[in-house]
């Protein structure tokens, strides 16, 4: 039932904030992250702006300033606060943001207690999936902020989203696929984002893809062999990024007293050799694959192989630029700004991660980030 799904999603977002102190809700470490308070408010604004103000005749907005403060990138809706200044908004208070959530929830719950049109139903489902995306971002953004604290604070002692042991055989397994024409894109009847639509055929050459993801131990071999100081492994853009930012390891890694440690949401821990590598950029993933004399999968190779290996612990970088599928059309209004306008200068990631909400991802799901991004739970699967 849609109402149950809505309530479950909203409550889960708030449960992610339950370990926080009030001070944790506010800071914004860098411009590409957002504070927990902003995530709580923005996901609420989405339901208010996209549904309640459009379809409930007597609806009164909770606060007329919130549309400006908590709009993210929707030009169609109007003016918005600067993204890089979300962390200096000490007002409204956290308490007021929770009041806002409960106010909007009450109105959505009343709306869902009656018959609704297919258009409203589709927008509610989109809003739920939108909030699930922000649940993952809330965790990854919070982790980035907490990682800058030299005391290595613990978000929750049982909430370690890095040290996920990799179950593997004695020898890495490879799946072989023959050259031919394959169909790509969403084909079922449930929800998907518009960037998954436009099911189409692609021609693929012979390839083999690993059944398991690269581990920390394998990546340490790359580091110790001079991987971060050998320009031949790197794309020129990636080498410039590495040099300009003095990158010498995955994000959150620290070399202390002759051992590698990494910051996790459960605090600072020794790097587990058999755990899956995480928090690497596309540049690092591509350099590692080059060092191994292999490569990353295209998003099409990944999708046709995904039914034959386990995925979901890390977003997996592909070698595919984020581009529209054949026949892609941007929807009317603010909803049309959701995906299409970002189809430039980004690389596709496939799968899901340990921070992804339950039942949110699928084999056709297309995530996307700029190639230098490390703060998501991103990993590496090799192709040869």
C-alpha positions in Angstrom: 0.0 0.0 0.0 1.3 3.4 -1.0 0.6 5.0 2.3 2.6 2.4 4.2 5.5 2.8 1.8 5.4 6.5 2.3 5.4 6.3 6.1 8.1 3.7 6.1 10.4 5.8 3.9 9.8 9.0 6.0 10.4 7.2 9.3 13.6 5.6 8.0 15.1 9.0 7.1 14.5 10.1 10.7 15.9 6.9 12.1 19.2 7.7 10.3 19.3 10.9 12.3 18.6 9.3 15.6 22.3 8.8 16.6 23.0 12.5 15.9 23.7 15.2 18.4 22.0 18.5 17.6 25.3 20.0 16.5 25.7 17.3 13.9 22.6 18.5 11.9 24.2 21.8 10.8 27.7 21.6 9.4 28.4 21.5 5.6 32.0 20.4 5.0 32.3 21.2 1.3 29.9 22.4 -1.4 29.2 19.0 -2.8 27.7 17.7 0.5 24.7 18.9 2.5 23.9 18.9 6.2 21.5 16.4 7.7 19.0 19.2 8.5 18.9 20.2 4.8 18.3 16.7 3.7 15.4 16.4 6.1 13.9 19.6 4.9 14.6 19.2 1.2 12.9 15.8 0.9 9.9 17.3 2.7 9.9 20.3 0.4 9.7 17.9 -2.6 6.4 16.5 -1.4 5.1 20.0 -0.6 6.1 21.7 -3.8 5.5 18.9 -6.3 2.3 17.6 -4.8 0.5 19.5 -2.1 0.8 23.0 -3.6 -0.3 21.6 -7.0 -3.2 19.3 -6.0 -4.6 20.3 -2.7 -6.8 23.4 -3.2 -6.8 24.8 0.3 -3.2 23.8 1.2 -1.2 26.5 3.1 2.6 26.1 2.9 4.3 25.6 6.3 6.6 28.6 5.8 6.9 30.8 2.7 10.7 31.0 3.1 11.2 27.2 2.9 10.7 27.1 -0.8 13.8 29.3 -1.2 15.9 27.7 1.5 15.3 24.1 0.5 15.0 24.1 -3.3 18.0 22.3 -4.6 18.5 22.8 -8.3 14.9 23.3 -9.7 15.1 26.4 -11.9 11.4 25.9 -12.9 10.3 26.4 -9.3 12.1 29.7 -8.7 15.0 31.2 -6.7 17.0 29.1 -4.3 19.7 29.5 -1.6 23.4 29.0 -2.6 24.3 25.4 -2.4 27.6 26.1 -0.7 25.9 28.0 2.1 23.5 25.4 3.3 25.6 24.8 6.4 25.4 28.4 7.6 21.6 28.3 7.8 21.2 27.9 11.6 17.6 29.0 11.2 15.1 27.4 10.9 16.1 25.2 13.8 16.3 21.5 13.7 13.1 21.4 15.8 11.3 23.5 13.2 12.4 21.3 10.4 11.0 18.3 12.2 7.7 20.2 12.6 7.8 20.9 8.9 8.2 17.2 8.2 5.3 16.2 10.4 3.1 19.0 9.0 3.7 17.8 5.4 3.3 14.2 6.4 -0.1 14.9 7.9 -1.3 16.4 4.6 0.2 13.7 2.4 -1.4 11.0 4.7 -4.8 12.7 4.4 -4.3 12.9 0.6 -3.5 9.2 0.4 -6.5 8.2 2.6 -8.7 9.0 -0.4 -8.7 8.0 -4.0 -5.9 9.8 -6.0 -5.2 10.2 -9.7 -2.5 8.3 -11.5 -0.6 11.5 -11.8 -0.5 12.1 -8.0 0.4 8.5 -7.4 3.3 8.7 -9.8 4.6 11.8 -8.1 4.3 10.2 -4.6 6.3 7.2 -5.9 8.9 9.6 -7.4 9.1 11.4 -4.1 9.6 8.2 -2.2 12.5 7.2 -4.5 13.8 10.8 -4.3 13.9 10.5 -0.5 15.6 7.1 -0.7 18.4 8.7 -2.8 18.8 11.4 -0.1 18.9 8.7 2.6 22.1 7.5 1.0 23.4 11.0 0.5 22.7 11.8 4.1 25.0 9.0 5.2 27.8 9.8 2.8 27.6 13.5 3.4 27.6 13.0 7.2 30.5 10.6 6.9 32.5 13.2 5.0 31.8 15.8 7.6 32.6 13.6 10.6 35.8 12.4 8.9 37.3 15.9 9.2 37.1 15.8 13.0 40.6 14.7 14.3 39.0 12.7 17.1 37.4 10.3 14.6 33.9 10.5 16.0 31.6 7.4 16.0 28.2 7.9 14.3 27.1 4.5 15.6 29.3 1.6 16.9 27.3 -1.0 14.9 27.1 1.1 11.8 30.2 0.3 9.9 29.6 0.7 6.2 33.1 0.1 5.0 34.3 -3.2 6.5 32.1 -5.5 4.5 34.0 -8.8 4.1 34.2 -10.1 0.6 33.1 -13.6 0.2 35.3 -15.1 -2.5 36.7 -18.3 -3.9 40.4 -19.3 -3.9 40.7 -17.7 -7.4 38.7 -14.8 -8.9 36.0 -16.1 -11.2 35.3 -14.7 -14.7 32.1 -14.7 -16.6 32.4 -14.9 -20.4 30.0 -13.2 -22.8 30.0 -13.6 -26.6 29.8 -10.8 -29.0 26.4 -10.0 -30.2 23.4 -7.7 -29.9 21.8 -7.2 -26.5 18.9 -5.3 -25.1 19.5 -2.6 -22.6 17.2 -0.5 -20.4 14.2 -0.9 -18.0 11.6 -3.4 -19.2 9.3 -4.1 -16.2 6.1 -2.4 -15.2 7.1 -0.9 -11.8 8.9 2.3 -11.0 12.1 3.5 -12.7 13.7 6.8 -13.4 13.3 8.4 -16.8 17.0 7.9 -17.6 16.5 4.1 -17.6 13.8 4.3 -20.3 14.3 3.9 -24.0 15.0 0.2 -24.1 17.3 -0.4 -27.0 19.8 -2.7 -28.6 23.6 -2.5 -28.4 26.3 -4.5 -30.0 29.0 -5.8 -27.7 32.3 -7.5 -28.4 33.5 -10.6 -26.5 34.4 -9.8 -22.9 35.0 -11.4 -19.5 33.8 -9.7 -16.3 34.9 -10.5 -12.7 32.3 -12.0 -10.4 33.9 -10.3 -7.4 34.9 -6.7 -6.6 38.4 -5.5 -6.0 39.6 -5.8 -2.4 41.6 -3.5 -0.2 44.5 -6.0 -0.4 44.5 -5.8 -4.2 44.4 -2.1 -4.1 47.2 -1.8 -1.6 49.4 -3.7 -4.1 48.6 -0.9 -6.6 49.6 1.7 -4.0 52.8 0.0 -3.0 53.8 -0.6 -6.7 53.8 3.1 -7.2 50.3 3.4 -8.6 49.9 7.0 -7.5 53.3 8.1 -8.8 53.2 6.5 -12.2 51.5 8.8 -14.7 51.3 6.1 -17.4 48.3 4.5 -15.5 46.3 7.7 -15.4 44.1 9.6 -17.7 45.6 13.1 -18.2 42.6 14.7 -16.4 43.0 12.2 -13.6 46.7 12.9 -13.3 46.1 16.6 -13.0 43.4 15.9 -10.3 45.8 13.7 -8.4 48.7 16.2 -8.5 46.6 19.3 -7.8 45.0 17.6 -4.8 47.9 15.5 -3.5 45.9 12.3 -3.7 47.8 9.2 -2.7 45.1 6.8 -1.5 41.3 6.2 -1.4 39.3 8.7 0.6 39.4 8.3 4.4 42.6 6.2 4.3 45.5 7.2 6.6 48.9 5.6 6.9 49.8 5.5 10.6 52.8 3.7 12.2 53.3 1.5 9.1 49.7 0.4 8.7 46.7 1.6 6.7 43.7 2.8 8.6 40.4 4.2 7.3 37.7 6.3 8.8 34.3 4.5 9.0 30.9 5.5 10.5 32.0 3.4 13.4 35.2 5.3 13.9 38.8 4.8 12.8 39.7 1.2 12.0 42.5 -0.9 10.5 42.0 -1.5 6.8 40.6 -5.0 6.4 42.6 -6.7 3.5 39.7 -8.9 2.4 37.1 -6.1 2.5 35.9 -4.5 -0.7 37.7 -1.3 -1.7 35.5 1.8 -1.3 35.6 5.5 -1.8 37.6 5.6 -5.0 37.1 8.0 -7.9 36.6 7.0 -11.5 40.1 8.2 -12.1 41.5 5.8 -9.5 39.3 2.9 -10.7 40.4 3.4 -14.2 44.1 3.7 -13.2 43.9 0.5 -11.2 42.3 -1.3 -14.1 45.1 0.0 -16.4 47.7 -1.2 -13.9 46.1 -4.6 -14.0 46.2 -4.5 -17.8 42.4 -4.7 -17.8 39.6 -2.2 -17.9 36.3 -1.2 -16.4 33.0 -2.5 -17.9 30.8 -0.3 -20.0 27.4 0.3 -18.4 25.9 -2.0 -21.1 28.3 -4.9 -20.4 27.6 -4.5 -16.7 23.8 -4.6 -17.2 23.7 -7.7 -19.3 26.1 -9.5 -16.9 24.5 -8.4 -13.6 22.1 -11.3 -13.4 25.1 -13.6 -13.0 27.0 -12.1 -10.1 26.2 -10.5 -6.8 26.0 -6.7 -6.6 24.8 -4.1 -4.2 27.7 -3.6 -1.7 29.4 -0.8 -3.8 28.4 1.5 -6.6 30.5 0.3 -9.4 32.3 2.7 -11.8 31.8 2.0 -15.5 33.7 3.4 -18.4 30.5 5.0 -19.9 29.7 8.6 -20.0 26.3 9.6 -18.7 24.2 10.2 -21.9 20.6 9.8 -22.9 19.2 6.6 -24.3 17.5 6.7 -27.7 14.2 8.5 -27.6 14.9 10.2 -24.2 12.7 13.2 -23.7 12.7 15.7 -20.8 9.4 15.9 -19.0 7.4 19.1 -18.6 7.9 21.2 -15.5 10.2 20.7 -12.5 10.1 16.9 -12.7 11.9 17.3 -16.0 15.0 18.7 -14.2 15.5 15.5 -12.3 18.0 13.7 -14.7 18.3 15.1 -18.2 20.1 18.3 -17.5 23.0 16.5 -15.8 23.9 14.4 -18.9 27.3 16.0 -19.4 30.8 15.6 -17.8 29.6 12.7 -15.6 30.4 8.9 -15.5 27.8 6.2 -14.9 27.9 3.9 -11.9 25.8 0.8 -11.7 24.5 -1.4 -8.9 23.9 0.0 -5.4 25.9 0.3 -2.1 25.7 -0.8 1.5 24.2 2.7 2.1 21.5 2.3 -0.5 18.0 2.0 0.8 16.3 -1.4 0.6 14.6 -2.2 -2.7 15.8 1.1 -4.2 18.1 -0.1 -7.0 17.8 -2.5 -9.9 20.0 -3.8 -12.7 18.9 -0.9 -15.1 19.5 1.8 -12.4 21.9 4.5 -13.7 23.7 6.5 -11.0 26.1 9.2 -12.1 28.8 11.4 -10.6 31.8 13.5 -11.8 34.9 11.4 -12.3 36.8 13.0 -9.4 34.1 12.1 -6.8 35.3 9.8 -4.0 32.8 10.3 -1.2 30.2 7.8 -2.4 30.6 4.1 -1.5 32.1 3.3 -4.9 34.1 0.3 -5.9 35.8 -1.5 -8.8 34.8 -4.5 -11.0 37.3 -5.5 -13.6 36.8 -6.6 -17.2 39.2 -8.3 -19.6 
